[in-house]
Amino acid sequence: MSLQYRSTRSETVLGGFTDILLEGLAPDGGLAMPASMPQVSAQELADWSGLSYPQLAARVIHRFADDLSFQDIERLAAAAYTEQTFHSRAIAPLSPLGVEQGAPLALLELSNGPTLAFKDMAMQMLGQLFEEVLTRRGQTLNILGATSGDTGSAAEYAMRGKSAVKVFMLSPQGRMSEFQRAQMYSLQDANIQNWSVPGSFDDCQDMVKAVSADLAFKAQYRIGTVNSINWARITAQVVYYFAGYFQAISHYGRRLGDAVAFSVPSGNFGNVLSGFVAKSMGLPISRLVVATNENNVLHEFFQTLVYRPRGSAETFVTSSPSMDISKASNFERYVFQMLDGDAKALAQLWQQLASTGQFSLADHPTARARIQASGLVSGQSSHAQRLAAIADIDARYGRVIDPHTADGVNVARQFLRDGEPMLVLETALPAKFGETIQEALGRPAPRRAGLENLESLPQRVVSITQEVGALKSRIADQALV
């Protein structure tokens, strides 16, 4: 029998991977989680260590998607992860920087795809999976998503031109970089619709969740999601932790089984959750460093075990805008695991969150112990600190990094251990945040050929309100049926 998925908030069985692929929230408002976590043995780690990225992706993803044949996933991975698309044969190459405090420090390049952001790593595979399953079923899908800047463009570039898919993407007005806006809004494809919303990313995300909670509407208009509440996104992101680990072991002359640490710029918690999944499968990850910006809800949790999301008015607009998130959707999956899969306990916490605006795990001894054993640690970075990190990495290593990656570097430096490789996950290429790079370095950010005039292209975007009823009417008018 294939691996089954369940909701984080009840014992509801949601089906196999292809069943949850096209869905968003579970009917009870929870998120899909595998009923059991696939494990990777030491021998399999050795066998996988020499594989190409597409081959590795097929093996990792098939562990979570065994209702598809391995041959089909291998074919889809080969189509998604090409040198032409990612400008590198390695797809996610390791880029060593230097040794600091005795620790090898490196970037894991995840931003070589079409939209210059790590979201391409999962979204290109998601596009292949959607097309495969929809074609088999003879169905269409209307994707409703929210973006803080990078998910939207990655989804749109992965789905553009697909006849069975239409994308409705919500984005926060005035809270993305000029490059990010141009990258999304300049697309003219008929199946791509960009709608901007006054407020924060969290407001956009709440609208998506409200539509998904209307089960009759969701079913009638076949509403799916590409945000990281979609488990397929998490699954595809697990792959690059394995790829980064194998490259680090090889480059630094370590043995398989030796530990590696990762620093992860964090907003919606999907990226670092994928690392936690990789660690849970058996990948030797010592620590996962949760790097936040001024919107430090996650850092506050790991310091106090109190989770206190903030409203739109309390969410800062920062120079690492893709992390300007105060309600991290994937945090629910992590808490579910820390509660040892106790859906009833999690549902009670989320009810408490809805009524009081916060909850604490400080008096929950089992969860407290599991959090400590999970390997997640945290820190935060400010505007001045990220400017300093951009300038320092440029001066010291001749490498220009974007402001989110700079947050990752800043917090990583708080957790270096002698002899243990620390891999900072690159979030985006610096061209997407030219204003901040100019401020940090006094010169323009390097830009890939062909993108010189992106901001001058005609843009197509419609401003809408936060009213969920009006959003549903708009979807109903334009959805594929």
N, C-alpha and C positions, 0 to 999 in steps of 0.2 A: 504494500500500500504506500502511496506517495506521502511525503511530509505534509501534515495538515497544519493549518493556521487557526489561531483563536484570537479573541478580543482581549485587550488588556483590562476591560471593565466587567467581564462576565465569563461564564464558561462556554459561551457561544462558539461553535465551530464554524469557521468561515469558508472552509474548503481548502483546495490546494493552491499552488502558486498562481496558476492561470486564472483562478477564480478571484483572488485578491488583486491581481495585476491591474484590472480595469476598474477597481473600486477605490474610494477614498477612505473615509471613516467607516468603521463598523456600524451596523444598525443601532447599537447601543451608545454610539458616540466615542467608543474606544478605538484603538489602533491595532492593526494586525501584527501578531507575533507568532513565530514558529512554535508548535507545541513542544518541540525539543530542539536543542541547539546542536547542529551537526558538528562532529568532531573530526579533527585532522591528526593523524598519527605521526610519530617521528619519522617513520619510513615514508609516508606520503609527503611530508615536508621535504625530505631529501629528493624524492622523485619529482616534486614540483619545482625545485630550486633552479633547474636549468631551462624551464619552459619559456617560450615567448609570451608577451603580455596577452594576446588573444587566447593562447592555449591555457594559460593560467586562469584567465577570466572564465573560460568554459568550465573548468573543473570546480572553481569556487561557486559559481552561480548555479551549476547543476546540483550542488548539495542542497540548495534551497528551492530549486525548481525541477524536481525530479518527475513531475507530471509532463514535462517536455523531454524528448529524447536527448541524450548527450550529443548526438550528431547534429541535431537541430540547433542546440545552443552553441556548439562549436562553429557552425556555419554563421549564425547571427553575430557571434563575437568577432569572427574574422572580418565580417562586413563593417562592424562598428569601429574596430580598433585598427585603422590603417595608418601607415606612415604618411599618406597624402592628407588625411584628416588632422593628424596630430603633429605633423612636422617633425617626427622623430620615430625611428624604428623601435626604440624602447617604449614609446607611448608615454610613460611616466618615468623619465630618467632621473637618476640621483645626481645631484650637483653639489659635490663637497665644497665647503667654504674653508674651514681651517680647524685648528684645535684650540679650544678655549677652556681654561681651568682643567686641562687634561682630558677633556671630552671632545671627540670628533663631532663637529657641527656641520650639518648639510641641509640643503633644501631638497625636497622631493617635488620635482616639477610636475604640476597637475594642470597647467594653464596653457598648454600648447594647442588646444583644440580651436574650433572655429570662432568661439566667442571669448577667447582669452581668459577663461575662468574654470575653476576646478569642476563646476557643475557639468561641463561637457563630458567628463569622464563617465558619469552615470547616464546622462541624458542621451548620448549617442546610442548606447545599448538599449535604453528604454524605448527609443523610437523604433528600433529593430524588433523588440519584443511586442510592442503594441501592434505594429503592422502584421506580424506573424499571426498573433492570436485573433485579431479582428478579421483577417482574411479567412482564417479557418472557420470562424463562426459566422461569417457573412454579416458582420455588425459594423456600426459606426460608433464613434466615441466623441463626446464633447468635453474637452479638458478645461476645467476651471482652476486657475492657479493664482497665487499671490507671489510677488517678488520684492526683495529689497534691493534688487539691481542685477543679480547674475542668474538666478534660476530662470527668470523670464526669458532672457535672450537665449540661454542654453536650450530651453524647451522649444522655443520658437524655431531656432535653427535646426533642431532635431526633427521637428514635426512639419516644417514648411513643405507645401506641395503634396502632402499625403492626403489622398482623396477621402479616406475613411475617418479622418481626424480633423476637428476644428478646435482652435485654441482661443480661449478668452482669458486674458492675463490682466490682473489687477496690480497696479503699482502706486506707490505713495507720491503724491505731487510734491515736487521740490526737494525730494530727499534722496535722489540718485545723482551720480556725477553726470556731466554733460555727455561724456562718451557713452555711459550706460544708457542714457535716454535715447541717444541717436542710434545706438546699436539695435535697440528694440523697435523704436517708433519708425525707423526708416524702412522696415520691411513692408512690402506692398502685397504680399501673398493674400489671396482671397480667404484662405482658411486661418488667418492670423488676425485677431482683434485685440488691440491694446486699449485698456480703459484705466484712466488715472483717477485716484481717489484722494480727497483731502484727508490728511492724517498720516499715521505711521504705517509701517509694514504690518504691525500687529492688528491694526484696524482692517487692513486688507485680508489678513489671514482669518480674522473673526468672521468676515463676510463669507469667505469660502466655506468655513465650517458650518455657518448657519444654513447655507444652501444645501450642503451635504447632509445636514440633519433632517431635512425635509425628504423623507425616504420616497414618498410618492413622486415628488418632482424629480428627484435624482434618478429614479427608475424610468420615468416617462421620457426624460431627455438624455438618458444615458450619460450622466455626469461622472467623469473620472478626474484624477488629479495627477500632477507631476511633481508637486511639492514632496518634501522628504517624509511626509506622512505616508507616501506610497512606499511599501516595503521593498519593491524592486529597486528603488533608488538606493536604499541602504545596502542591499545585496551587491549591487554593482560597485559601490564605493569600498566595500570590504576588500575588493581585489587589489587595490593599490597599496594597501597596508602589507599584504603578502609580497607584492612586487618590490616595495621599498625595503622591506626586511631582507629579502634575498640579495638585493644590490648592496645594502650596507654590510652584510656579512661577508660578501665577496670582496668588496672594495677595501674594507678595513682589516681583512685577514682574520676574521673571527670564525668560530665554529658554529654550525647549525645547532640551535639550542641556546646559544648565548643571547642575552637580552638586549633589546633595542628600545629606546624611548621615542615618542612622537609628541611634537607640540602642534596643537590644532587650533587655529583661529576659529572662534565659535560664536554662532548666532542662534540658529534654530536647532542646534545640538545634533543634527543628522550626521555631520562629518565625523565628530568625535564618537558618536554612538556606533558608527561603522567600525571604528577602531576597537571599541569595546567588544563588538561582535567577533572581530578577528581574534582578539585576545581570548574570548570565551571559547572559540573553536580550537584553541591550542597554539596559536602563534605566540612565540616568546616575546611579548611586549611587557616591559617592566612598568612603565608609567605612561599615561596619556595626559598630557598637560592641556587643560582647558584654558585657552587664552581669550580673555574678554577685553572689550574697550571700556569706555565710561559707562556703558550699559552693562553693569556688572552683576546682574541677578544670579547668574550661574556661579560666579566667584563667591558671592555672598552665601549661596547654599553650601558650597564645599567648605567654607570657613565656619559656618554656624549650624548647618543642617536645617536651616529655615528657608523654605522656598516662598518668595514674595514677589510675584510678577508685578510689573508697574503698568500704569495706564499710558495712553498716548501722550498726555501732557507731561509725564515724568520721563519719557524716553528721549534721550539726548540725540540731537543731530550731530554726527561726528565726521571726522575725516576718514573713518573706515566704515562707510555707510551700510555695507552689506551685513554688518554685525550690529546694526541699530535695532535690536530685537529684544523685547523684554518678556515675551511669552514664548518659550522655546517648545514647539510641539513635540519634538522627539524626546524631551526630558521625561515624558510619561512612560515611554518604553524602558528607560533606564530605571526609573522608580519601580516599575513592575518587576524588573529583574532583581532589584534590591529587596523587594518584598517576597522573593522566591516564587513569583508567579501567582500571588494571592490577589485575584481580581477583585474580590469583595473588599479587601483592605484598601486597594488602590481606589476603587469607586468611592469609598468613604472619604479618602483624602481629597479627591477632586470635588466632592460635595462640600467639604470643609473649605476648600479653596474658593468655590463659588460663593459661599456665604460670608466668609471672613477675609478673603483676599490673600490668605497664606496658609501654610501648614508646616509642621516641624517633624522631623524624624529623630530628633535628639533623644527622645524618650522611647525609641523603638530599638531595643538592643540588637535584634537580629539584623535589621536594616543597617544600623550603624556599623556593625561588624562587617557586613557585606560591602558597604561603601568603602571602608578602609581597605578591604582586600581587593577591591575592583581596580586599583591602580590609578584612579583619576585624582589629579591634583589641579590646582587652579591659580590664576593670577590675573592681574589687569594691567592695562597700558593706557596712557593718556596721549593726547595730541602731541604735546611737546616730546614725549618719549618716542612716539613713532617717527616723528621727524628726525630725531637724533639717531634712531636705529637705521633709517633709510640712508642718512649721511654716513654713518659709521660703516655699514656693510659696503657702501659704494667706495669709501676711502680705503678700507682694509682689504676688501676682496675683489673690487672692480665689478660689483654686481648691483644692479638697480632692482629693488624689490618694491612691491606695492604696499600701501599702508596696512592692509590686513595681515599680510605676511610679516610686516614689521612688528605688529602686535604679537604674532607668534614667536618671533625672535626675542623680543623683550622678555616675554614670560618664560620662554625656554631657558634663557640665561639664568633664571632663578633656580633651575632644577638640574643643572649639569652635574654629572657624576664622573669622576676620573675613570677613563677608559671605556665608558659606555657611549656608543653613538647616539646622538640626538638628532632626529630628523624633523625639520620644520616643514609642515605641509604648505606649499605655495598655494595661495588662494586665487590670485589673478595676476595678469601681467600689468606692469606699472602704467601702460598707456591708457588704461581704463580710468586712471585717477591723476590725470595730467596736472591739475591745479595743485594737488598736494606734493607731487614730485617737484614741480617748479619751486614751491615754497621751501622744500627740504634741500634741494640741490642747486637751485638758481639756474636751472636749464631744463628744457623740455624732456619729457619721458621718451625713451626710445619707442618707436612704433613700427609694427610689421608692415611691410610693403603692401600697398593696396588699400590701406586704411587712412591714408593721409587726409582725405577730405570727408570723412564719415559724418562729421557734425554739420556739414553743409548740405547733406542730402535731404530731400523732402521728407517730412515726418507725418505719420498718420496715427493720431491718438484722439480718443474721445474722453472728456471729463464727465464723471458721473458722481452721484452722491453716495453716502454710506447706507442708504436705505435698501434693505435686503429685498423687499417686495419689488422695487423698481429694477433691481439687478435681475431677479427672476424673470420679469417681463421682458427685459432686454435679451436674456438668454433664449427664452421661448421664441422670440421673434427671429433669431438668427441661427438657432441650433440645427445641426444635421439631424435628420430623423430616419 
